[in-house]
Amino acid sequence: MSLALSAGERADILSRHKTAIEGSRKTRLITILVVAFMVGLFLYAVSTFEVTIWRVLSGFGNLGTFVVLMLPPDPGSLARAMIFVKALFETIAIAFLGTILAAILAFPLGFLAARNVVANKIVHFLARRSLDTVRGVDALIWALIWVNVVGLGPFAGMLAIMTADLGAFGKLFSEAIEASDNKASEGVVSTGGGKLHQIRFGLIPQVLPVIASQVLYFIESNTRSSTIIGIVGAGGIGLYLAETIRTLEWQQTSFLILLILAAVSAIDFLSGKLRFAIIGKRAV
């Protein structure tokens, strides 16, 4: 049987499905406007930042000079090295505690922000917008706020990580809940279960591995973020990193950077093992 279409049949199909095949005029216009805006923004940024090939090449030359000054990595003394290692563990503790507390607080908020759990549009809207507001402020800004509230030190850093991650976790958890399969909840209802039983036995077993994986990733990511907030006085190794850069102690700076890289790599390895233990390895 021949599947070839005659010219008349092709013309008929094109006339009946022209919008689906060629796209609507409105869609094409929006696409053109978006592309034009992105190109204009790129050109504006290049002209405003005064980006030139010479500045890029000279920047690479200066970077090479700093790399030479950083070699070999040297803490200066054993006592100084021990101080740096202690500060590194303080940074890891800030990231760990801040992330865990944020996850605990965001867990119930994720259910409030999920459409398939809370049908009330007002509650859903307030929960979503509250999470957006918290997430819209960077961790460094939260660190500056908490330093002024509770004073200098790792406690302020932990609160900054917790607050910054609260909004992100709330959004991620709510999206994981909304993406869950409703069949499990329907099965709970069919056996006479109520709303709380649906959440406990229908939703939580599905989303818990996803949530655990996200928390593990954020612990790794926040280890890097904690070094930045330490620069503003929120404790951790970032304070020493800023000090060595300010005093031009480049060999100590490179030693601190290596410590941070080693810690992030170790946490990444451990979190990967834990993640696979929770969600299982995917079949290739």
C-alpha positions as semicolon CSV with decimal commas, in nm:
position;residue;x (nm);y (nm);z (nm)
1;M;0,000;0,000;0,000
2;S;0,145;0,333;-0,105
3;L;0,173;0,601;0,164
4;A;0,257;0,880;-0,082
5;L;0,022;1,177;-0,074
6;S;-0,101;1,359;-0,377
7;A;-0,045;1,732;-0,422
8;G;-0,410;1,799;-0,338
9;E;-0,393;1,598;-0,016
10;R;-0,076;1,776;0,095
11;A;-0,235;2,114;0,023
12;D;-0,544;2,011;0,220
13;I;-0,334;1,905;0,521
14;L;-0,134;2,228;0,509
15;S;-0,449;2,438;0,496
16;R;-0,611;2,256;0,789
17;H;-0,299;2,239;1,010
18;K;-0,109;2,547;0,897
19;T;-0,082;2,693;1,247
20;A;0,052;2,370;1,397
21;I;0,305;2,318;1,117
22;E;0,431;2,672;1,064
23;G;0,356;2,817;1,407
24;S;0,133;3,109;1,487
25;R;0,229;3,464;1,402
26;K;0,216;3,553;1,771
27;T;0,464;3,277;1,860
28;R;0,705;3,386;1,586
29;L;0,680;3,748;1,699
30;I;0,751;3,658;2,062
31;T;1,050;3,446;1,955
32;I;1,193;3,731;1,747
33;L;1,147;3,979;2,034
34;V;1,314;3,747;2,285
35;V;1,612;3,683;2,057
36;A;1,642;4,056;1,980
37;F;1,633;4,137;2,352
38;M;1,904;3,880;2,433
39;V;2,128;4,009;2,153
40;G;2,074;4,368;2,265
41;L;2,151;4,278;2,626
42;F;2,471;4,101;2,519
43;L;2,587;4,400;2,314
44;Y;2,501;4,639;2,597
45;A;2,698;4,429;2,846
46;V;3,002;4,409;2,618
47;S;3,003;4,785;2,561
48;T;2,937;4,873;2,926
49;F;3,201;4,638;3,068
50;E;3,456;4,759;2,811
51;V;3,546;4,404;2,713
52;T;3,845;4,392;2,479
53;I;4,076;4,116;2,363
54;W;4,373;4,304;2,512
55;R;4,215;4,314;2,858
56;V;4,141;3,941;2,840
57;L;4,496;3,853;2,734
58;S;4,655;4,081;2,994
59;G;4,424;3,930;3,256
60;F;4,550;3,583;3,176
61;G;4,906;3,714;3,210
62;N;4,829;3,855;3,555
63;L;4,664;3,529;3,653
64;G;4,982;3,344;3,562
65;T;5,181;3,582;3,783
66;F;4,954;3,508;4,080
67;V;4,982;3,133;4,020
68;V;5,362;3,159;4,035
69;L;5,339;3,358;4,360
70;M;5,112;3,089;4,510
71;L;5,365;2,811;4,457
72;P;5,447;2,613;4,655
73;P;5,145;2,608;4,894
74;D;5,276;2,680;5,243
75;P;5,077;2,749;5,562
76;G;5,379;2,918;5,719
77;S;5,407;2,695;6,025
78;L;5,254;2,383;6,177
79;A;5,058;2,589;6,427
80;R;4,917;2,801;6,148
81;A;4,824;2,488;5,951
82;M;4,633;2,350;6,250
83;I;4,441;2,678;6,278
84;F;4,347;2,653;5,910
85;V;4,234;2,289;5,946
86;K;4,022;2,379;6,249
87;A;3,862;2,662;6,050
88;L;3,793;2,417;5,766
89;F;3,603;2,182;5,997
90;E;3,414;2,485;6,127
91;T;3,313;2,565;5,769
92;I;3,195;2,208;5,713
93;A;2,994;2,223;6,037
94;I;2,832;2,550;5,926
95;A;2,731;2,395;5,594
96;F;2,605;2,072;5,751
97;L;2,400;2,224;6,033
98;G;2,262;2,502;5,816
99;T;2,153;2,260;5,545
100;I;1,996;2,008;5,783
101;L;1,800;2,275;5,973
102;A;1,682;2,430;5,645
103;A;1,562;2,089;5,523
104;I;1,375;2,021;5,848
105;L;1,198;2,358;5,838
106;A;1,127;2,339;5,463
107;F;0,978;1,988;5,477
108;P;0,631;2,094;5,603
109;L;0,645;2,413;5,393
110;G;0,695;2,202;5,081
111;F;0,361;2,030;5,145
112;L;0,188;2,365;5,198
113;A;0,327;2,490;4,865
114;A;0,228;2,177;4,671
115;R;-0,092;2,205;4,468
116;N;-0,183;1,838;4,504
117;V;-0,172;1,863;4,885
118;V;-0,320;2,205;4,964
119;A;-0,617;2,293;4,749
120;N;-0,671;2,634;4,909
121;K;-0,537;2,885;4,657
122;I;-0,471;3,154;4,919
123;V;-0,258;2,925;5,138
124;H;-0,077;2,794;4,832
125;F;-0,010;3,148;4,703
126;L;0,117;3,275;5,039
127;A;0,343;2,972;5,084
128;R;0,491;3,005;4,735
129;R;0,549;3,380;4,757
130;S;0,703;3,350;5,104
131;L;0,951;3,091;4,977
132;D;1,028;3,311;4,675
133;T;1,096;3,608;4,904
134;V;1,339;3,414;5,123
135;R;1,508;3,252;4,821
136;G;1,547;3,589;4,648
137;V;1,806;3,707;4,903
138;D;2,157;3,566;4,858
139;A;2,334;3,380;5,138
140;L;2,598;3,654;5,158
141;I;2,327;3,913;5,229
142;W;2,174;3,688;5,493
143;A;2,520;3,651;5,647
144;L;2,553;4,030;5,674
145;I;2,209;4,048;5,834
146;W;2,271;3,770;6,085
147;V;2,616;3,902;6,176
148;N;2,447;4,225;6,284
149;V;2,173;4,033;6,468
150;V;2,368;3,766;6,660
151;G;2,725;3,892;6,620
152;L;3,035;3,758;6,449
153;G;3,111;3,388;6,435
154;P;2,997;3,054;6,296
155;F;2,649;3,080;6,452
156;A;2,569;3,368;6,216
157;G;2,706;3,165;5,926
158;M;2,491;2,867;6,011
159;L;2,180;3,088;6,031
160;A;2,268;3,246;5,695
161;I;2,297;2,907;5,522
162;M;1,977;2,788;5,688
163;T;1,778;3,095;5,582
164;A;1,909;3,099;5,225
165;D;1,839;2,727;5,175
166;L;1,494;2,741;5,334
167;G;1,339;2,901;5,028
168;A;1,528;2,678;4,783
169;F;1,436;2,359;4,968
170;G;1,072;2,465;4,997
171;K;1,049;2,511;4,621
172;L;1,234;2,188;4,538
173;F;1,036;1,983;4,788
174;S;0,702;2,119;4,664
175;E;0,794;2,040;4,303
176;A;0,896;1,685;4,400
177;I;0,563;1,640;4,580
178;E;0,366;1,775;4,284
179;A;0,552;1,538;4,049
180;S;0,466;1,231;4,260
181;D;0,233;0,960;4,133
182;N;-0,124;0,993;4,263
183;K;-0,194;0,620;4,238
184;A;-0,036;0,550;4,577
185;S;-0,252;0,816;4,743
186;E;-0,560;0,684;4,566
187;G;-0,479;0,338;4,699
188;V;-0,461;0,474;5,054
189;V;-0,799;0,647;5,008
190;S;-0,954;0,326;4,875
191;T;-0,865;0,150;5,201
192;G;-1,034;0,423;5,407
193;G;-0,732;0,645;5,479
194;G;-0,765;1,018;5,540
195;K;-0,558;1,314;5,421
196;L;-0,278;1,257;5,671
197;H;-0,263;0,890;5,577
198;Q;-0,230;0,989;5,209
199;I;0,066;1,212;5,294
200;R;0,231;0,962;5,528
201;F;0,188;0,645;5,322
202;G;0,125;0,776;4,970
203;L;0,348;1,081;4,922
204;I;0,637;1,069;5,170
205;P;0,775;0,726;5,061
206;Q;0,789;0,856;4,702
207;V;0,952;1,193;4,765
208;L;1,184;1,103;5,053
209;P;1,464;0,961;4,832
210;V;1,448;1,269;4,608
211;I;1,455;1,502;4,908
212;A;1,749;1,315;5,064
213;S;1,943;1,338;4,738
214;Q;1,880;1,713;4,718
215;V;1,990;1,764;5,080
216;L;2,314;1,575;5,019
217;Y;2,391;1,787;4,715
218;F;2,326;2,108;4,907
219;I;2,562;2,002;5,186
220;E;2,838;1,974;4,926
221;S;2,742;2,304;4,761
222;N;2,712;2,489;5,091
223;T;3,063;2,388;5,190
224;R;3,179;2,620;4,911
225;S;2,923;2,886;5,001
226;S;3,036;2,883;5,365
227;T;3,384;2,994;5,260
228;I;3,232;3,307;5,103
229;I;3,014;3,406;5,398
230;G;3,316;3,367;5,626
231;I;3,470;3,668;5,453
232;V;3,204;3,896;5,608
233;G;3,270;3,762;5,958
234;A;3,035;3,463;5,966
235;G;3,308;3,222;6,077
236;G;3,490;2,943;5,902
237;I;3,790;2,932;5,673
238;G;3,669;3,223;5,462
239;L;3,789;3,468;5,725
240;Y;4,147;3,341;5,692
241;L;4,117;3,330;5,314
242;A;4,025;3,699;5,305
243;E;4,304;3,780;5,551
244;T;4,577;3,606;5,351
245;I;4,463;3,772;5,027
246;R;4,456;4,114;5,193
247;T;4,807;4,068;5,335
248;L;4,939;3,924;5,004
249;E;5,031;3,590;5,164
250;W;4,974;3,403;4,838
251;Q;5,135;3,075;4,945
252;Q;4,904;3,055;5,244
253;T;4,614;3,143;5,014
254;S;4,693;2,850;4,786
255;F;4,719;2,620;5,091
256;L;4,370;2,728;5,200
257;I;4,233;2,675;4,848
258;L;4,377;2,323;4,841
259;L;4,216;2,249;5,179
260;I;3,879;2,366;5,048
261;L;3,915;2,160;4,728
262;A;4,009;1,850;4,928
263;A;3,711;1,896;5,159
264;V;3,464;1,949;4,872
265;S;3,600;1,644;4,687
266;A;3,571;1,425;4,997
267;I;3,215;1,544;5,067
268;D;3,122;1,491;4,702
269;F;3,254;1,133;4,716
270;L;3,070;1,053;5,041
271;S;2,746;1,217;4,932
272;G;2,758;1,023;4,605
273;K;2,790;0,696;4,796
274;L;2,503;0,791;5,027
275;R;2,288;0,909;4,736
276;F;2,328;0,579;4,552
277;A;2,258;0,393;4,878
278;I;1,928;0,583;4,912
279;I;1,799;0,595;4,555
280;G;1,991;0,296;4,416
281;K;2,209;0,280;4,106
282;R;2,037;0,319;3,773
283;A;2,068;0,032;3,531
284;V;2,277;0,124;3,227
